[in-house]
């Protein structure tokens, strides 16, 4: 299922397995699925909005370096994922930069 918010209050719901081109809006036909998806989407949007405002950062604002003055690739919780992310274009420069920095430090 996929929900789409149109404007401030309109939604559309699609069954992507049965309707890959999103032609048949199921929002009124499947009210339980629509409500579940709408609530989840609205919560996610509120969470992103709060995060952009800095509400979930200890500093109370978004900083250039991220939480606690660290870049995301240096945070221990991300370490288990870095190897898998190294081949992904959106992460490769950062992950490989970290690995190059470690290699250069070891060679000195």
Chimera marker file (.cmm) of the C-alpha trace (Angstrom):
<marker_set name="trace">
<marker id="1" x="0.000" y="0.000" z="0.000" r="1" g="1" b="0" radius="0.5"/>
<marker id="2" x="1.099" y="3.540" z="-0.718" r="1" g="1" b="0" radius="0.5"/>
<marker id="3" x="-0.483" y="6.701" z="0.588" r="1" g="1" b="0" radius="0.5"/>
<marker id="4" x="-0.018" y="10.101" z="-1.023" r="1" g="1" b="0" radius="0.5"/>
<marker id="5" x="-0.888" y="13.407" z="0.585" r="1" g="1" b="0" radius="0.5"/>
<marker id="6" x="-2.226" y="15.996" z="-1.837" r="1" g="1" b="0" radius="0.5"/>
<marker id="7" x="-2.309" y="19.519" z="-0.491" r="1" g="1" b="0" radius="0.5"/>
<marker id="8" x="-3.134" y="20.018" z="3.173" r="1" g="1" b="0" radius="0.5"/>
<marker id="9" x="-5.912" y="17.490" z="3.731" r="1" g="1" b="0" radius="0.5"/>
<marker id="10" x="-6.455" y="15.225" z="0.721" r="1" g="1" b="0" radius="0.5"/>
<marker id="11" x="-4.997" y="11.744" z="0.457" r="1" g="1" b="0" radius="0.5"/>
<marker id="12" x="-4.884" y="8.962" z="-2.092" r="1" g="1" b="0" radius="0.5"/>
<marker id="13" x="-4.259" y="5.282" z="-1.372" r="1" g="1" b="0" radius="0.5"/>
<marker id="14" x="-2.907" y="2.788" z="-3.889" r="1" g="1" b="0" radius="0.5"/>
<marker id="15" x="-2.309" y="-0.963" z="-3.846" r="1" g="1" b="0" radius="0.5"/>
<marker id="16" x="1.019" y="-1.065" z="-5.669" r="1" g="1" b="0" radius="0.5"/>
<marker id="17" x="0.913" y="-4.838" z="-6.198" r="1" g="1" b="0" radius="0.5"/>
<marker id="18" x="-2.384" y="-4.659" z="-8.068" r="1" g="1" b="0" radius="0.5"/>
<marker id="19" x="-2.058" y="-1.125" z="-9.477" r="1" g="1" b="0" radius="0.5"/>
<marker id="20" x="1.556" y="-0.391" z="-10.350" r="1" g="1" b="0" radius="0.5"/>
<marker id="21" x="0.734" y="2.803" z="-12.259" r="1" g="1" b="0" radius="0.5"/>
<marker id="22" x="-1.388" y="4.230" z="-9.419" r="1" g="1" b="0" radius="0.5"/>
<marker id="23" x="-4.612" y="4.744" z="-11.369" r="1" g="1" b="0" radius="0.5"/>
<marker id="24" x="-7.169" y="3.480" z="-8.835" r="1" g="1" b="0" radius="0.5"/>
<marker id="25" x="-7.480" y="5.473" z="-5.597" r="1" g="1" b="0" radius="0.5"/>
<marker id="26" x="-8.615" y="3.154" z="-2.777" r="1" g="1" b="0" radius="0.5"/>
<marker id="27" x="-8.816" y="5.769" z="-0.024" r="1" g="1" b="0" radius="0.5"/>
<marker id="28" x="-12.628" y="5.597" z="0.343" r="1" g="1" b="0" radius="0.5"/>
<marker id="29" x="-12.903" y="1.903" z="-0.536" r="1" g="1" b="0" radius="0.5"/>
<marker id="30" x="-10.480" y="0.740" z="2.164" r="1" g="1" b="0" radius="0.5"/>
<marker id="31" x="-11.070" y="2.996" z="5.170" r="1" g="1" b="0" radius="0.5"/>
<marker id="32" x="-9.113" y="0.868" z="7.662" r="1" g="1" b="0" radius="0.5"/>
<marker id="33" x="-5.993" y="0.788" z="5.486" r="1" g="1" b="0" radius="0.5"/>
<marker id="34" x="-6.465" y="4.468" z="4.668" r="1" g="1" b="0" radius="0.5"/>
<marker id="35" x="-6.683" y="5.458" z="8.330" r="1" g="1" b="0" radius="0.5"/>
<marker id="36" x="-3.653" y="3.346" z="9.326" r="1" g="1" b="0" radius="0.5"/>
<marker id="37" x="-1.530" y="4.740" z="6.486" r="1" g="1" b="0" radius="0.5"/>
<marker id="38" x="-2.732" y="8.333" z="7.044" r="1" g="1" b="0" radius="0.5"/>
<marker id="39" x="-1.890" y="8.215" z="10.757" r="1" g="1" b="0" radius="0.5"/>
<marker id="40" x="1.569" y="6.755" z="10.011" r="1" g="1" b="0" radius="0.5"/>
<marker id="41" x="2.272" y="9.383" z="7.327" r="1" g="1" b="0" radius="0.5"/>
<marker id="42" x="1.099" y="12.268" z="9.508" r="1" g="1" b="0" radius="0.5"/>
<marker id="43" x="3.281" y="11.039" z="12.409" r="1" g="1" b="0" radius="0.5"/>
<marker id="44" x="6.307" y="10.761" z="10.132" r="1" g="1" b="0" radius="0.5"/>
<marker id="45" x="5.763" y="14.263" z="8.709" r="1" g="1" b="0" radius="0.5"/>
<marker id="46" x="5.408" y="15.675" z="12.243" r="1" g="1" b="0" radius="0.5"/>
<marker id="47" x="8.610" y="13.893" z="13.295" r="1" g="1" b="0" radius="0.5"/>
<marker id="48" x="10.535" y="15.299" z="10.321" r="1" g="1" b="0" radius="0.5"/>
<marker id="49" x="9.159" y="18.781" z="10.987" r="1" g="1" b="0" radius="0.5"/>
<marker id="50" x="10.236" y="18.577" z="14.645" r="1" g="1" b="0" radius="0.5"/>
<marker id="51" x="13.659" y="17.286" z="13.641" r="1" g="1" b="0" radius="0.5"/>
<marker id="52" x="14.146" y="20.107" z="11.138" r="1" g="1" b="0" radius="0.5"/>
<marker id="53" x="13.323" y="22.548" z="13.926" r="1" g="1" b="0" radius="0.5"/>
<marker id="54" x="15.939" y="20.869" z="16.157" r="1" g="1" b="0" radius="0.5"/>
<marker id="55" x="13.452" y="19.479" z="18.684" r="1" g="1" b="0" radius="0.5"/>
<marker id="56" x="15.175" y="16.091" z="18.872" r="1" g="1" b="0" radius="0.5"/>
<marker id="57" x="18.723" y="17.452" z="19.214" r="1" g="1" b="0" radius="0.5"/>
<marker id="58" x="20.290" y="18.118" z="22.618" r="1" g="1" b="0" radius="0.5"/>
<marker id="59" x="21.446" y="21.515" z="21.361" r="1" g="1" b="0" radius="0.5"/>
<marker id="60" x="17.828" y="22.423" z="20.507" r="1" g="1" b="0" radius="0.5"/>
<marker id="61" x="18.815" y="23.189" z="16.918" r="1" g="1" b="0" radius="0.5"/>
<marker id="62" x="20.270" y="21.496" z="13.876" r="1" g="1" b="0" radius="0.5"/>
<marker id="63" x="24.027" y="21.947" z="13.730" r="1" g="1" b="0" radius="0.5"/>
<marker id="64" x="26.322" y="21.543" z="10.746" r="1" g="1" b="0" radius="0.5"/>
<marker id="65" x="28.061" y="18.570" z="12.333" r="1" g="1" b="0" radius="0.5"/>
<marker id="66" x="24.930" y="16.897" z="13.624" r="1" g="1" b="0" radius="0.5"/>
<marker id="67" x="24.300" y="15.857" z="17.220" r="1" g="1" b="0" radius="0.5"/>
<marker id="68" x="27.157" y="16.334" z="19.679" r="1" g="1" b="0" radius="0.5"/>
<marker id="69" x="29.479" y="17.879" z="17.093" r="1" g="1" b="0" radius="0.5"/>
<marker id="70" x="30.107" y="14.546" z="15.363" r="1" g="1" b="0" radius="0.5"/>
<marker id="71" x="29.571" y="13.658" z="11.749" r="1" g="1" b="0" radius="0.5"/>
<marker id="72" x="27.169" y="10.771" z="11.204" r="1" g="1" b="0" radius="0.5"/>
<marker id="73" x="29.870" y="8.397" z="9.964" r="1" g="1" b="0" radius="0.5"/>
<marker id="74" x="31.751" y="8.774" z="13.257" r="1" g="1" b="0" radius="0.5"/>
<marker id="75" x="28.800" y="7.830" z="15.457" r="1" g="1" b="0" radius="0.5"/>
<marker id="76" x="29.262" y="4.301" z="16.887" r="1" g="1" b="0" radius="0.5"/>
<marker id="77" x="25.665" y="3.266" z="16.168" r="1" g="1" b="0" radius="0.5"/>
<marker id="78" x="26.304" y="3.661" z="12.415" r="1" g="1" b="0" radius="0.5"/>
<marker id="79" x="29.534" y="1.656" z="12.328" r="1" g="1" b="0" radius="0.5"/>
<marker id="80" x="27.889" y="-1.736" z="11.633" r="1" g="1" b="0" radius="0.5"/>
<marker id="81" x="26.295" y="-0.300" z="8.472" r="1" g="1" b="0" radius="0.5"/>
<marker id="82" x="29.228" y="1.548" z="6.904" r="1" g="1" b="0" radius="0.5"/>
<marker id="83" x="30.668" y="-1.405" z="4.990" r="1" g="1" b="0" radius="0.5"/>
<marker id="84" x="27.325" y="-2.068" z="3.310" r="1" g="1" b="0" radius="0.5"/>
<marker id="85" x="26.826" y="1.612" z="2.546" r="1" g="1" b="0" radius="0.5"/>
<marker id="86" x="30.276" y="2.081" z="0.972" r="1" g="1" b="0" radius="0.5"/>
<marker id="87" x="28.996" y="0.995" z="-2.458" r="1" g="1" b="0" radius="0.5"/>
<marker id="88" x="25.884" y="3.181" z="-2.382" r="1" g="1" b="0" radius="0.5"/>
<marker id="89" x="26.361" y="6.445" z="-4.303" r="1" g="1" b="0" radius="0.5"/>
<marker id="90" x="24.645" y="8.607" z="-1.686" r="1" g="1" b="0" radius="0.5"/>
<marker id="91" x="27.026" y="7.392" z="1.050" r="1" g="1" b="0" radius="0.5"/>
<marker id="92" x="30.168" y="6.240" z="-0.755" r="1" g="1" b="0" radius="0.5"/>
<marker id="93" x="32.084" y="9.544" z="-0.663" r="1" g="1" b="0" radius="0.5"/>
<marker id="94" x="31.600" y="9.900" z="3.094" r="1" g="1" b="0" radius="0.5"/>
<marker id="95" x="32.245" y="6.278" z="3.990" r="1" g="1" b="0" radius="0.5"/>
<marker id="96" x="35.261" y="5.983" z="1.715" r="1" g="1" b="0" radius="0.5"/>
<marker id="97" x="36.597" y="9.329" z="2.976" r="1" g="1" b="0" radius="0.5"/>
<marker id="98" x="36.522" y="7.925" z="6.503" r="1" g="1" b="0" radius="0.5"/>
<marker id="99" x="38.341" y="4.788" z="5.357" r="1" g="1" b="0" radius="0.5"/>
<marker id="100" x="40.956" y="6.846" z="3.438" r="1" g="1" b="0" radius="0.5"/>
<marker id="101" x="41.531" y="9.002" z="6.523" r="1" g="1" b="0" radius="0.5"/>
<marker id="102" x="42.101" y="5.892" z="8.662" r="1" g="1" b="0" radius="0.5"/>
<marker id="103" x="44.483" y="4.445" z="6.034" r="1" g="1" b="0" radius="0.5"/>
<marker id="104" x="46.484" y="7.685" z="5.782" r="1" g="1" b="0" radius="0.5"/>
<marker id="105" x="46.765" y="7.903" z="9.575" r="1" g="1" b="0" radius="0.5"/>
<marker id="106" x="47.991" y="4.302" z="9.776" r="1" g="1" b="0" radius="0.5"/>
<marker id="107" x="50.664" y="4.937" z="7.125" r="1" g="1" b="0" radius="0.5"/>
<marker id="108" x="52.161" y="7.896" z="9.031" r="1" g="1" b="0" radius="0.5"/>
<link id1="1" id2="2" r="1" g="1" b="0" radius="0.2"/>
<link id1="2" id2="3" r="1" g="1" b="0" radius="0.2"/>
<link id1="3" id2="4" r="1" g="1" b="0" radius="0.2"/>
<link id1="4" id2="5" r="1" g="1" b="0" radius="0.2"/>
<link id1="5" id2="6" r="1" g="1" b="0" radius="0.2"/>
<link id1="6" id2="7" r="1" g="1" b="0" radius="0.2"/>
<link id1="7" id2="8" r="1" g="1" b="0" radius="0.2"/>
<link id1="8" id2="9" r="1" g="1" b="0" radius="0.2"/>
<link id1="9" id2="10" r="1" g="1" b="0" radius="0.2"/>
<link id1="10" id2="11" r="1" g="1" b="0" radius="0.2"/>
<link id1="11" id2="12" r="1" g="1" b="0" radius="0.2"/>
<link id1="12" id2="13" r="1" g="1" b="0" radius="0.2"/>
<link id1="13" id2="14" r="1" g="1" b="0" radius="0.2"/>
<link id1="14" id2="15" r="1" g="1" b="0" radius="0.2"/>
<link id1="15" id2="16" r="1" g="1" b="0" radius="0.2"/>
<link id1="16" id2="17" r="1" g="1" b="0" radius="0.2"/>
<link id1="17" id2="18" r="1" g="1" b="0" radius="0.2"/>
<link id1="18" id2="19" r="1" g="1" b="0" radius="0.2"/>
<link id1="19" id2="20" r="1" g="1" b="0" radius="0.2"/>
<link id1="20" id2="21" r="1" g="1" b="0" radius="0.2"/>
<link id1="21" id2="22" r="1" g="1" b="0" radius="0.2"/>
<link id1="22" id2="23" r="1" g="1" b="0" radius="0.2"/>
<link id1="23" id2="24" r="1" g="1" b="0" radius="0.2"/>
<link id1="24" id2="25" r="1" g="1" b="0" radius="0.2"/>
<link id1="25" id2="26" r="1" g="1" b="0" radius="0.2"/>
<link id1="26" id2="27" r="1" g="1" b="0" radius="0.2"/>
<link id1="27" id2="28" r="1" g="1" b="0" radius="0.2"/>
<link id1="28" id2="29" r="1" g="1" b="0" radius="0.2"/>
<link id1="29" id2="30" r="1" g="1" b="0" radius="0.2"/>
<link id1="30" id2="31" r="1" g="1" b="0" radius="0.2"/>
<link id1="31" id2="32" r="1" g="1" b="0" radius="0.2"/>
<link id1="32" id2="33" r="1" g="1" b="0" radius="0.2"/>
<link id1="33" id2="34" r="1" g="1" b="0" radius="0.2"/>
<link id1="34" id2="35" r="1" g="1" b="0" radius="0.2"/>
<link id1="35" id2="36" r="1" g="1" b="0" radius="0.2"/>
<link id1="36" id2="37" r="1" g="1" b="0" radius="0.2"/>
<link id1="37" id2="38" r="1" g="1" b="0" radius="0.2"/>
<link id1="38" id2="39" r="1" g="1" b="0" radius="0.2"/>
<link id1="39" id2="40" r="1" g="1" b="0" radius="0.2"/>
<link id1="40" id2="41" r="1" g="1" b="0" radius="0.2"/>
<link id1="41" id2="42" r="1" g="1" b="0" radius="0.2"/>
<link id1="42" id2="43" r="1" g="1" b="0" radius="0.2"/>
<link id1="43" id2="44" r="1" g="1" b="0" radius="0.2"/>
<link id1="44" id2="45" r="1" g="1" b="0" radius="0.2"/>
<link id1="45" id2="46" r="1" g="1" b="0" radius="0.2"/>
<link id1="46" id2="47" r="1" g="1" b="0" radius="0.2"/>
<link id1="47" id2="48" r="1" g="1" b="0" radius="0.2"/>
<link id1="48" id2="49" r="1" g="1" b="0" radius="0.2"/>
<link id1="49" id2="50" r="1" g="1" b="0" radius="0.2"/>
<link id1="50" id2="51" r="1" g="1" b="0" radius="0.2"/>
<link id1="51" id2="52" r="1" g="1" b="0" radius="0.2"/>
<link id1="52" id2="53" r="1" g="1" b="0" radius="0.2"/>
<link id1="53" id2="54" r="1" g="1" b="0" radius="0.2"/>
<link id1="54" id2="55" r="1" g="1" b="0" radius="0.2"/>
<link id1="55" id2="56" r="1" g="1" b="0" radius="0.2"/>
<link id1="56" id2="57" r="1" g="1" b="0" radius="0.2"/>
<link id1="57" id2="58" r="1" g="1" b="0" radius="0.2"/>
<link id1="58" id2="59" r="1" g="1" b="0" radius="0.2"/>
<link id1="59" id2="60" r="1" g="1" b="0" radius="0.2"/>
<link id1="60" id2="61" r="1" g="1" b="0" radius="0.2"/>
<link id1="61" id2="62" r="1" g="1" b="0" radius="0.2"/>
<link id1="62" id2="63" r="1" g="1" b="0" radius="0.2"/>
<link id1="63" id2="64" r="1" g="1" b="0" radius="0.2"/>
<link id1="64" id2="65" r="1" g="1" b="0" radius="0.2"/>
<link id1="65" id2="66" r="1" g="1" b="0" radius="0.2"/>
<link id1="66" id2="67" r="1" g="1" b="0" radius="0.2"/>
<link id1="67" id2="68" r="1" g="1" b="0" radius="0.2"/>
<link id1="68" id2="69" r="1" g="1" b="0" radius="0.2"/>
<link id1="69" id2="70" r="1" g="1" b="0" radius="0.2"/>
<link id1="70" id2="71" r="1" g="1" b="0" radius="0.2"/>
<link id1="71" id2="72" r="1" g="1" b="0" radius="0.2"/>
<link id1="72" id2="73" r="1" g="1" b="0" radius="0.2"/>
<link id1="73" id2="74" r="1" g="1" b="0" radius="0.2"/>
<link id1="74" id2="75" r="1" g="1" b="0" radius="0.2"/>
<link id1="75" id2="76" r="1" g="1" b="0" radius="0.2"/>
<link id1="76" id2="77" r="1" g="1" b="0" radius="0.2"/>
<link id1="77" id2="78" r="1" g="1" b="0" radius="0.2"/>
<link id1="78" id2="79" r="1" g="1" b="0" radius="0.2"/>
<link id1="79" id2="80" r="1" g="1" b="0" radius="0.2"/>
<link id1="80" id2="81" r="1" g="1" b="0" radius="0.2"/>
<link id1="81" id2="82" r="1" g="1" b="0" radius="0.2"/>
<link id1="82" id2="83" r="1" g="1" b="0" radius="0.2"/>
<link id1="83" id2="84" r="1" g="1" b="0" radius="0.2"/>
<link id1="84" id2="85" r="1" g="1" b="0" radius="0.2"/>
<link id1="85" id2="86" r="1" g="1" b="0" radius="0.2"/>
<link id1="86" id2="87" r="1" g="1" b="0" radius="0.2"/>
<link id1="87" id2="88" r="1" g="1" b="0" radius="0.2"/>
<link id1="88" id2="89" r="1" g="1" b="0" radius="0.2"/>
<link id1="89" id2="90" r="1" g="1" b="0" radius="0.2"/>
<link id1="90" id2="91" r="1" g="1" b="0" radius="0.2"/>
<link id1="91" id2="92" r="1" g="1" b="0" radius="0.2"/>
<link id1="92" id2="93" r="1" g="1" b="0" radius="0.2"/>
<link id1="93" id2="94" r="1" g="1" b="0" radius="0.2"/>
<link id1="94" id2="95" r="1" g="1" b="0" radius="0.2"/>
<link id1="95" id2="96" r="1" g="1" b="0" radius="0.2"/>
<link id1="96" id2="97" r="1" g="1" b="0" radius="0.2"/>
<link id1="97" id2="98" r="1" g="1" b="0" radius="0.2"/>
<link id1="98" id2="99" r="1" g="1" b="0" radius="0.2"/>
<link id1="99" id2="100" r="1" g="1" b="0" radius="0.2"/>
<link id1="100" id2="101" r="1" g="1" b="0" radius="0.2"/>
<link id1="101" id2="102" r="1" g="1" b="0" radius="0.2"/>
<link id1="102" id2="103" r="1" g="1" b="0" radius="0.2"/>
<link id1="103" id2="104" r="1" g="1" b="0" radius="0.2"/>
<link id1="104" id2="105" r="1" g="1" b="0" radius="0.2"/>
<link id1="105" id2="106" r="1" g="1" b="0" radius="0.2"/>
<link id1="106" id2="107" r="1" g="1" b="0" radius="0.2"/>
<link id1="107" id2="108" r="1" g="1" b="0" radius="0.2"/>
</marker_set>
